[in-house]
Amino acid sequence: MHMRSSLFKILSGTAVALALMASSGCAQVADTAKQAASSAASQVAETARTEAVKAICAPVRDGKLNAAEVKKLSGFMDLAEQSGLPREFTTPLRAFADSGLETPKDVQQQLMTACDNATK
């Protein structure tokens, strides 16, 4: 819910800037609106990446994965790709998706390392 309200505030500010641009026709206002829109998009993308990392890393924090956690990780491949996470996340997640409960321990360790690196 917090992410939605933040997104709403960002987009509302962008809408105000665009309205000013339309009413004044000023190039400076247009540039400001473009910068605001770009900044809003960057903030949304960064928030999405942060939330994806939190969701992906939660099951691996304790270093022990049960069947339910492996199943959950298997479903995170699309989330990782859509959020623009690097290969250090997508490679082990793809292995979870392909192997399920038979995922090798080294793949689990790769994901734990990615999570550790992302939270430093």
TIVO-2410 file (N, C-alpha, C; in nm, 3 decimals):
# residues 120
REC num residu      c1      c2      c3 atome chaine
REC   1      M   0.082  -0.118   0.000     N      A
REC   1      M   0.000   0.000   0.000    CA      A
REC   1      M   0.087   0.125   0.000     C      A
REC   2      H   0.198   0.122   0.077     N      A
REC   2      H   0.287   0.237   0.082    CA      A
REC   2      H   0.343   0.269  -0.056     C      A
REC   3      M   0.379   0.166  -0.132     N      A
REC   3      M   0.434   0.187  -0.265    CA      A
REC   3      M   0.331   0.255  -0.354     C      A
REC   4      R   0.204   0.218  -0.341     N      A
REC   4      R   0.100   0.279  -0.422    CA      A
REC   4      R   0.083   0.426  -0.390     C      A
REC   5      S   0.084   0.461  -0.260     N      A
REC   5      S   0.066   0.601  -0.225    CA      A
REC   5      S   0.186   0.684  -0.270     C      A
REC   6      S   0.305   0.628  -0.262     N      A
REC   6      S   0.424   0.700  -0.310    CA      A
REC   6      S   0.416   0.719  -0.461     C      A
REC   7      L   0.376   0.615  -0.530     N      A
REC   7      L   0.361   0.624  -0.675    CA      A
REC   7      L   0.257   0.728  -0.712     C      A
REC   8      F   0.147   0.730  -0.637     N      A
REC   8      F   0.041   0.828  -0.663    CA      A
REC   8      F   0.094   0.970  -0.645     C      A
REC   9      K   0.172   0.994  -0.540     N      A
REC   9      K   0.228   1.127  -0.516    CA      A
REC   9      K   0.322   1.168  -0.629     C      A
REC  10      I   0.405   1.074  -0.673     N      A
REC  10      I   0.499   1.103  -0.781    CA      A
REC  10      I   0.423   1.136  -0.909     C      A
REC  11      L   0.325   1.052  -0.941     N      A
REC  11      L   0.250   1.074  -1.064    CA      A
REC  11      L   0.165   1.200  -1.056     C      A
REC  12      S   0.113   1.232  -0.938     N      A
REC  12      S   0.036   1.355  -0.922    CA      A
REC  12      S   0.123   1.477  -0.948     C      A
REC  13      G   0.244   1.474  -0.895     N      A
REC  13      G   0.337   1.584  -0.918    CA      A
REC  13      G   0.371   1.598  -1.066     C      A
REC  14      T   0.385   1.486  -1.132     N      A
REC  14      T   0.413   1.488  -1.276    CA      A
REC  14      T   0.294   1.546  -1.352     C      A
REC  15      A   0.173   1.511  -1.310     N      A
REC  15      A   0.053   1.563  -1.376    CA      A
REC  15      A   0.043   1.714  -1.360     C      A
REC  16      V   0.077   1.765  -1.243     N      A
REC  16      V   0.074   1.910  -1.220    CA      A
REC  16      V   0.176   1.978  -1.311     C      A
REC  17      A   0.294   1.921  -1.321     N      A
REC  17      A   0.396   1.980  -1.408    CA      A
REC  17      A   0.350   1.980  -1.553     C      A
REC  18      L   0.288   1.873  -1.596     N      A
REC  18      L   0.238   1.868  -1.733    CA      A
REC  18      L   0.126   1.969  -1.756     C      A
REC  19      A   0.040   1.990  -1.657     N      A
REC  19      A  -0.066   2.089  -1.669    CA      A
REC  19      A  -0.008   2.228  -1.681     C      A
REC  20      L   0.096   2.257  -1.603     N      A
REC  20      L   0.163   2.387  -1.614    CA      A
REC  20      L   0.222   2.406  -1.753     C      A
REC  21      M   0.281   2.301  -1.804     N      A
REC  21      M   0.341   2.308  -1.936    CA      A
REC  21      M   0.233   2.339  -2.040     C      A
REC  22      A   0.121   2.272  -2.031     N      A
REC  22      A   0.014   2.291  -2.129    CA      A
REC  22      A  -0.043   2.432  -2.121     C      A
REC  23      S  -0.054   2.487  -2.002     N      A
REC  23      S  -0.114   2.620  -1.988    CA      A
REC  23      S  -0.017   2.732  -2.021     C      A
REC  24      S   0.112   2.712  -2.003     N      A
REC  24      S   0.206   2.821  -2.025    CA      A
REC  24      S   0.282   2.808  -2.157     C      A
REC  25      G   0.298   2.686  -2.206     N      A
REC  25      G   0.371   2.665  -2.331    CA      A
REC  25      G   0.519   2.692  -2.316     C      A
REC  26      C   0.567   2.702  -2.198     N      A
REC  26      C   0.706   2.737  -2.172    CA      A
REC  26      C   0.797   2.616  -2.188     C      A
REC  27      A   0.905   2.632  -2.261     N      A
REC  27      A   1.000   2.523  -2.284    CA      A
REC  27      A   1.064   2.478  -2.153     C      A
REC  28      Q   1.086   2.572  -2.064     N      A
REC  28      Q   1.147   2.538  -1.936    CA      A
REC  28      Q   1.054   2.448  -1.856     C      A
REC  29      V   0.926   2.477  -1.858     N      A
REC  29      V   0.830   2.394  -1.787    CA      A
REC  29      V   0.824   2.255  -1.851     C      A
REC  30      A   0.834   2.251  -1.984     N      A
REC  30      A   0.833   2.122  -2.054    CA      A
REC  30      A   0.953   2.039  -2.012     C      A
REC  31      D   1.070   2.102  -2.003     N      A
REC  31      D   1.189   2.031  -1.960    CA      A
REC  31      D   1.173   1.980  -1.817     C      A
REC  32      T   1.118   2.064  -1.732     N      A
REC  32      T   1.095   2.025  -1.593    CA      A
REC  32      T   1.000   1.906  -1.585     C      A
REC  33      A   0.897   1.909  -1.666     N      A
REC  33      A   0.800   1.798  -1.667    CA      A
REC  33      A   0.866   1.670  -1.714     C      A
REC  34      K   0.950   1.681  -1.818     N      A
REC  34      K   1.020   1.563  -1.868    CA      A
REC  34      K   1.113   1.506  -1.761     C      A
REC  35      Q   1.183   1.595  -1.692     N      A
REC  35      Q   1.273   1.550  -1.586    CA      A
REC  35      Q   1.195   1.484  -1.472     C      A
REC  36      A   1.080   1.543  -1.438     N      A
REC  36      A   0.998   1.486  -1.331    CA      A
REC  36      A   0.946   1.348  -1.371     C      A
REC  37      A   0.903   1.334  -1.495     N      A
REC  37      A   0.853   1.206  -1.542    CA      A
REC  37      A   0.965   1.101  -1.543     C      A
REC  38      S   1.082   1.142  -1.587     N      A
REC  38      S   1.196   1.050  -1.590    CA      A
REC  38      S   1.235   1.009  -1.448     C      A
REC  39      S   1.236   1.106  -1.358     N      A
REC  39      S   1.269   1.077  -1.219    CA      A
REC  39      S   1.166   0.985  -1.156     C      A
REC  40      A   1.038   1.009  -1.186     N      A
REC  40      A   0.932   0.923  -1.132    CA      A
REC  40      A   0.947   0.781  -1.183     C      A
REC  41      A   0.976   0.767  -1.310     N      A
REC  41      A   0.994   0.634  -1.368    CA      A
REC  41      A   1.113   0.563  -1.305     C      A
REC  42      S   1.221   0.636  -1.283     N      A
REC  42      S   1.339   0.577  -1.219    CA      A
REC  42      S   1.308   0.533  -1.076     C      A
REC  43      Q   1.234   0.616  -1.004     N      A
REC  43      Q   1.198   0.582  -0.866    CA      A
REC  43      Q   1.109   0.459  -0.861     C      A
REC  44      V   1.014   0.450  -0.952     N      A
REC  44      V   0.925   0.334  -0.957    CA      A
REC  44      V   1.005   0.209  -0.990     C      A
REC  45      A   1.096   0.218  -1.086     N      A
REC  45      A   1.177   0.102  -1.124    CA      A
REC  45      A   1.266   0.058  -1.008     C      A
REC  46      E   1.326   0.152  -0.939     N      A
REC  46      E   1.413   0.118  -0.826    CA      A
REC  46      E   1.332   0.055  -0.712     C      A
REC  47      T   1.214   0.107  -0.687     N      A
REC  47      T   1.127   0.049  -0.585    CA      A
REC  47      T   1.088  -0.094  -0.623     C      A
REC  48      A   1.058  -0.115  -0.750     N      A
REC  48      A   1.022  -0.250  -0.796    CA      A
REC  48      A   1.139  -0.346  -0.777     C      A
REC  49      R   1.261  -0.302  -0.809     N      A
REC  49      R   1.379  -0.386  -0.790    CA      A
REC  49      R   1.400  -0.419  -0.643     C      A
REC  50      T   1.386  -0.319  -0.558     N      A
REC  50      T   1.405  -0.338  -0.414    CA      A
REC  50      T   1.304  -0.438  -0.359     C      A
REC  51      E   1.179  -0.422  -0.398     N      A
REC  51      E   1.074  -0.512  -0.349    CA      A
REC  51      E   1.095  -0.653  -0.404     C      A
REC  52      A   1.141  -0.666  -0.527     N      A
REC  52      A   1.168  -0.798  -0.585    CA      A
REC  52      A   1.280  -0.867  -0.508     C      A
REC  53      V   1.386  -0.794  -0.477     N      A
REC  53      V   1.496  -0.853  -0.401    CA      A
REC  53      V   1.447  -0.899  -0.264     C      A
REC  54      K   1.365  -0.818  -0.198     N      A
REC  54      K   1.312  -0.857  -0.067    CA      A
REC  54      K   1.232  -0.986  -0.078     C      A
REC  55      A   1.146  -0.995  -0.177     N      A
REC  55      A   1.061  -1.114  -0.194    CA      A
REC  55      A   1.144  -1.237  -0.226     C      A
REC  56      I   1.243  -1.221  -0.312     N      A
REC  56      I   1.326  -1.334  -0.353    CA      A
REC  56      I   1.417  -1.380  -0.240     C      A
REC  57      C   1.470  -1.286  -0.165     N      A
REC  57      C   1.569  -1.320  -0.063    CA      A
REC  57      C   1.507  -1.370   0.068     C      A
REC  58      A   1.383  -1.338   0.094     N      A
REC  58      A   1.319  -1.379   0.219    CA      A
REC  58      A   1.329  -1.529   0.246     C      A
REC  59      P   1.300  -1.615   0.147     N      A
REC  59      P   1.306  -1.759   0.175    CA      A
REC  59      P   1.446  -1.815   0.198     C      A
REC  60      V   1.549  -1.746   0.151     N      A
REC  60      V   1.685  -1.802   0.162    CA      A
REC  60      V   1.764  -1.747   0.279     C      A
REC  61      R   1.707  -1.657   0.356     N      A
REC  61      R   1.780  -1.592   0.466    CA      A
REC  61      R   1.840  -1.690   0.566     C      A
REC  62      D   1.765  -1.794   0.601     N      A
REC  62      D   1.814  -1.885   0.704    CA      A
REC  62      D   1.905  -1.995   0.648     C      A
REC  63      G   1.922  -2.000   0.516     N      A
REC  63      G   2.010  -2.098   0.455    CA      A
REC  63      G   1.950  -2.236   0.440     C      A
REC  64      K   1.824  -2.252   0.479     N      A
REC  64      K   1.756  -2.381   0.467    CA      A
REC  64      K   1.628  -2.359   0.389     C      A
REC  65      L   1.611  -2.436   0.284     N      A
REC  65      L   1.492  -2.422   0.200    CA      A
REC  65      L   1.403  -2.545   0.214     C      A
REC  66      N   1.276  -2.522   0.246     N      A
REC  66      N   1.182  -2.632   0.247    CA      A
REC  66      N   1.110  -2.636   0.111     C      A
REC  67      A   1.026  -2.734   0.092     N      A
REC  67      A   0.959  -2.753  -0.037    CA      A
REC  67      A   0.875  -2.632  -0.076     C      A
REC  68      A   0.806  -2.572   0.020     N      A
REC  68      A   0.723  -2.455  -0.010    CA      A
REC  68      A   0.808  -2.337  -0.055     C      A
REC  69      E   0.924  -2.319   0.007     N      A
REC  69      E   1.013  -2.208  -0.031    CA      A
REC  69      E   1.072  -2.231  -0.170     C      A
REC  70      V   1.108  -2.354  -0.200     N      A
REC  70      V   1.162  -2.386  -0.333    CA      A
REC  70      V   1.055  -2.359  -0.439     C      A
REC  71      K   0.933  -2.398  -0.409     N      A
REC  71      K   0.823  -2.372  -0.504    CA      A
REC  71      K   0.805  -2.222  -0.524     C      A
REC  72      K   0.811  -2.146  -0.416     N      A
REC  72      K   0.797  -2.001  -0.425    CA      A
REC  72      K   0.910  -1.942  -0.511     C      A
REC  73      L   1.034  -1.985  -0.487     N      A
REC  73      L   1.148  -1.936  -0.565    CA      A
REC  73      L   1.135  -1.972  -0.712     C      A
REC  74      S   1.079  -2.088  -0.740     N      A
REC  74      S   1.060  -2.131  -0.879    CA      A
REC  74      S   0.970  -2.034  -0.954     C      A
REC  75      G   0.879  -1.970  -0.883     N      A
REC  75      G   0.787  -1.876  -0.947    CA      A
REC  75      G   0.838  -1.734  -0.958     C      A
REC  76      F   0.955  -1.707  -0.905     N      A
REC  76      F   1.007  -1.570  -0.905    CA      A
REC  76      F   1.088  -1.533  -1.028     C      A
REC  77      M   1.104  -1.623  -1.122     N      A
REC  77      M   1.185  -1.594  -1.240    CA      A
REC  77      M   1.130  -1.473  -1.316     C      A
REC  78      D   0.999  -1.472  -1.342     N      A
REC  78      D   0.939  -1.360  -1.415    CA      A
REC  78      D   0.954  -1.230  -1.339     C      A
REC  79      L   0.934  -1.235  -1.207     N      A
REC  79      L   0.948  -1.115  -1.124    CA      A
REC  79      L   1.089  -1.059  -1.137     C      A
REC  80      A   1.188  -1.146  -1.132     N      A
REC  80      A   1.328  -1.101  -1.141    CA      A
REC  80      A   1.356  -1.036  -1.275     C      A
REC  81      E   1.308  -1.098  -1.382     N      A
REC  81      E   1.333  -1.043  -1.515    CA      A
REC  81      E   1.259  -0.911  -1.535     C      A
REC  82      Q   1.133  -0.905  -1.495     N      A
REC  82      Q   1.053  -0.784  -1.512    CA      A
REC  82      Q   1.107  -0.669  -1.427     C      A
REC  83      S   1.171  -0.700  -1.317     N      A
REC  83      S   1.227  -0.597  -1.230    CA      A
REC  83      S   1.367  -0.555  -1.273     C      A
REC  84      G   1.421  -0.622  -1.373     N      A
REC  84      G   1.552  -0.586  -1.422    CA      A
REC  84      G   1.667  -0.630  -1.332     C      A
REC  85      L   1.645  -0.738  -1.256     N      A
REC  85      L   1.752  -0.784  -1.169    CA      A
REC  85      L   1.864  -0.848  -1.252     C      A
REC  86      P   1.986  -0.841  -1.202     N      A
REC  86      P   2.100  -0.895  -1.277    CA      A
REC  86      P   2.102  -1.047  -1.280     C      A
REC  87      R   2.192  -1.101  -1.362     N      A
REC  87      R   2.204  -1.245  -1.378    CA      A
REC  87      R   2.236  -1.318  -1.249     C      A
REC  88      E   2.299  -1.250  -1.154     N      A
REC  88      E   2.329  -1.319  -1.029    CA      A
REC  88      E   2.201  -1.362  -0.958     C      A
REC  89      F   2.087  -1.301  -0.994     N      A
REC  89      F   1.957  -1.346  -0.945    CA      A
REC  89      F   1.888  -1.438  -1.045     C      A
REC  90      T   1.886  -1.396  -1.171     N      A
REC  90      T   1.806  -1.471  -1.268    CA      A
REC  90      T   1.863  -1.610  -1.298     C      A
REC  91      T   1.994  -1.626  -1.295     N      A
REC  91      T   2.053  -1.757  -1.324    CA      A
REC  91      T   2.013  -1.861  -1.220     C      A
REC  92      P   2.031  -1.835  -1.089     N      A
REC  92      P   1.986  -1.936  -0.993    CA      A
REC  92      P   1.834  -1.953  -0.991     C      A
REC  93      L   1.759  -1.846  -1.014     N      A
REC  93      L   1.613  -1.860  -1.016    CA      A
REC  93      L   1.567  -1.946  -1.132     C      A
REC  94      R   1.635  -1.934  -1.245     N      A
REC  94      R   1.602  -2.020  -1.359    CA      A
REC  94      R   1.630  -2.166  -1.323     C      A
REC  95      A   1.739  -2.190  -1.250     N      A
REC  95      A   1.770  -2.327  -1.208    CA      A
REC  95      A   1.662  -2.379  -1.113     C      A
REC  96      F   1.613  -2.294  -1.023     N      A
REC  96      F   1.503  -2.335  -0.935    CA      A
REC  96      F   1.379  -2.368  -1.018     C      A
REC  97      A   1.349  -2.286  -1.117     N      A
REC  97      A   1.232  -2.309  -1.201    CA      A
REC  97      A   1.247  -2.439  -1.280     C      A
REC  98      D   1.368  -2.468  -1.326     N      A
REC  98      D   1.391  -2.587  -1.407    CA      A
REC  98      D   1.403  -2.715  -1.322     C      A
REC  99      S   1.459  -2.703  -1.202     N      A
REC  99      S   1.492  -2.822  -1.123    CA      A
REC  99      S   1.399  -2.847  -1.005     C      A
REC 100      G   1.333  -2.744  -0.955     N      A
REC 100      G   1.245  -2.761  -0.840    CA      A
REC 100      G   1.319  -2.811  -0.718     C      A
REC 101      L   1.264  -2.916  -0.656     N      A
REC 101      L   1.323  -2.968  -0.532    CA      A
REC 101      L   1.460  -3.030  -0.552     C      A
REC 102      E   1.495  -3.056  -0.676     N      A
REC 102      E   1.624  -3.117  -0.705    CA      A
REC 102      E   1.732  -3.012  -0.732     C      A
REC 103      T   1.706  -2.887  -0.701     N      A
REC 103      T   1.802  -2.780  -0.725    CA      A
REC 103      T   1.928  -2.804  -0.643     C      A
REC 104      P   2.043  -2.805  -0.709     N      A
REC 104      P   2.169  -2.830  -0.638    CA      A
REC 104      P   2.199  -2.724  -0.530     C      A
REC 105      K   2.271  -2.767  -0.429     N      A
REC 105      K   2.308  -2.678  -0.318    CA      A
REC 105      K   2.389  -2.558  -0.366     C      A
REC 106      D   2.474  -2.577  -0.469     N      A
REC 106      D   2.555  -2.465  -0.515    CA      A
REC 106      D   2.467  -2.355  -0.577     C      A
REC 107      V   2.355  -2.393  -0.636     N      A
REC 107      V   2.261  -2.293  -0.690    CA      A
REC 107      V   2.197  -2.217  -0.575     C      A
REC 108      Q   2.161  -2.288  -0.471     N      A
REC 108      Q   2.106  -2.222  -0.353    CA      A
REC 108      Q   2.208  -2.123  -0.296     C      A
REC 109      Q   2.334  -2.164  -0.293     N      A
REC 109      Q   2.439  -2.077  -0.241    CA      A
REC 109      Q   2.458  -1.954  -0.330     C      A
REC 110      Q   2.447  -1.972  -0.461     N      A
REC 110      Q   2.457  -1.857  -0.553    CA      A
REC 110      Q   2.350  -1.753  -0.522     C      A
REC 111      L   2.228  -1.800  -0.498     N      A
REC 111      L   2.119  -1.708  -0.468    CA      A
REC 111      L   2.140  -1.641  -0.333     C      A
REC 112      M   2.188  -1.716  -0.235     N      A
REC 112      M   2.217  -1.657  -0.105    CA      A
REC 112      M   2.324  -1.550  -0.117     C      A
REC 113      T   2.425  -1.575  -0.199     N      A
REC 113      T   2.533  -1.477  -0.220    CA      A
REC 113      T   2.477  -1.352  -0.288     C      A
REC 114      A   2.391  -1.370  -0.388     N      A
REC 114      A   2.329  -1.256  -0.456    CA      A
REC 114      A   2.249  -1.172  -0.356     C      A
REC 115      C   2.177  -1.239  -0.269     N      A
REC 115      C   2.098  -1.168  -0.168    CA      A
REC 115      C   2.187  -1.094  -0.070     C      A
REC 116      D   2.294  -1.160  -0.028     N      A
REC 116      D   2.389  -1.095   0.064    CA      A
REC 116      D   2.449  -0.970  -0.001     C      A
REC 117      N   2.488  -0.983  -0.127     N      A
REC 117      N   2.549  -0.870  -0.199    CA      A
REC 117      N   2.449  -0.756  -0.219     C      A
REC 118      A   2.324  -0.789  -0.240     N      A
REC 118      A   2.222  -0.687  -0.265    CA      A
REC 118      A   2.187  -0.609  -0.140     C      A
REC 119      T   2.213  -0.664  -0.024     N      A
REC 119      T   2.175  -0.596   0.100    CA      A
REC 119      T   2.294  -0.529   0.169     C      A
REC 120      K   2.408  -0.530   0.105     N      A
REC 120      K   2.527  -0.463   0.163    CA      A
REC 120      K   2.523  -0.315   0.139     C      A
***
